[in-house]
Amino acid sequence: MLPSHGRYDYLPWAQRPRESWPGGRKLAVYLGVNLEHFAFGEGLGAELAPGGPQPDILNYAWRDYGNRVGAWRLLQMLDELSLPATVLLNSAMYGYAPDLVAAHRARGDEIAGHGRTNSERQSVLPEAEEAALIAESTAAITQHEGAPPRGWLSPWIAESRVTPDLLAEAGYRYTLNWCMDDQPVWMRTRAGRLLAIPYPQEANDIPSIVGRKDGAEQFAELIVEDFSERMRQVGDGLPQVMGIALHPYIVGQPYRLRALRRALNVIAAQREAVWITTAGAIYDHCMTWPEGSLR
């Protein structure tokens, strides 16, 4: 037998229960807006161009553009289209760009945990140090938002073998780390169950634009085609989740934002037919479904 994680079982798509999202809708769409801060002169970070010796000014400044400019333009667009967001927050942002976090708070966006900074991976840490990282990030969000976050996305989607256990033990209700399904899936942990809500690795600007070198129009077309095909598929009665992952230093660039706006307009125009929501609201609605409907 191959090694297994043991977190969930295999269930064929055709055998899933035919539940619905609010209003009888079958497609839930959420935007995951990543607000990230990076160490200067060290650590990890996405690259616009191959990095040189540290300090890598080109790539550091490119990423910092997202917090200084791109995120604010993205916020304006979300307001124009009346779209909610789940903010995936590095807790270091409270010290670096508190006004930006406050702007999302003011519009009622969900704040989910995304580690301390994207300059590090939790997967390489001993268990006690990983637990401390989760606790530190959680405490900062709780202090500033008045309530603990319910969802988590690991920096770089990097997990150790015990990450789901640590998240459940820290009080988290859902994780965005696992992209193995189009429906939420209950995962087993040593502290009880944890809901894995689909987070995209295709409709995601880092794999698309940074990884595959897609252009702005290609990424926008990817979103529209993904949405259109899902709208066709949900005619079979099986509910789906479509996430769209956005990083302000990438899609906040003017020409990319212009293409993204066109794509999100297509989705916003269908708001009566689809549930445009947050990851946390998806978790809440899943809790109303019968026991055993997600596995």
C-alpha positions, 0 to 999 in steps of 0.5 A: 500500500502507498503511504496515506495521509489518512485525513479523508476518504475517497468519494466519487463525484457522482455519489455526492449529496445534492445539497444547495447553497442559500437560495437554492443556488449551486455555485458559491464564489469567493475571492481570496485576497492575500495581504502579505508582508516580506522580510527585506534582504532575506527569506522567501518571496515570489519573483517578477524576475530571477532574483540576484544577491540579497538584498534583492531590491527589484523583487522586494519593491515589486511585492511592496507595490502591492501593499502601497498601491495595488491593494488600494486599487483592488479595494476600489474595484471590489467596492465598485462591483460590490464584491466581498472578500476573504482576506488572507492576512499575514499578521505582520501587516498589522505593524506594517500597513494597518490602514490597509487592514482597517479598510478591509475591516470597514467593508466587512470582509472576513479576515483569515489567518495566513501566518506571520509573513510570507518570508517563511514556511511553517512546514520546516518547523518542529511541531512546537515552533509551528504551533507557536507560529499559528498561535502568534498569528492567531493572537494578533488577528484576535487582538485587532479584529475582536474575534479569532479567525476561523480559517487558515491558509499556510504561507506558500500552502506549506504543511507539516504532517501535523498542521491540520491537527495544530489548526484544529487544536488552535480553534480553527474551523476550516483550512484552505490548504488542500485543493483536492476537490470542488466541494468542502471536505471534512478532514480528520484531525487528532482534535476532531474534524476540520473543513477543507474549503477549496482554494484555487491553484488554477484560478490563482494569479501566482501559478498563472502569472508568475508560474506559467507566465500567463498574460493579464488577458489570459488570467482574466479569460481563465477566470471567465472560462472556469466560471462559465464551465462551472455554471454549466456543470452545476446543472447536475445538481451538485454544489460547487465552490469556486475560489479566485486567489488574488495578490495585490502586487500582481493583479494590482498592476493597472493593466492586470487590474483592468483585465481582472475587472472585466472578468469579475464583472461577468461574475457580478452580473450573475449574482442572482444565480450564484452565491458570491460570498466568503470562505467563512460563510461557506463554512457556516452554511456547510454546518447546516447540511446533514451530517455526513454530506461532506466527506 
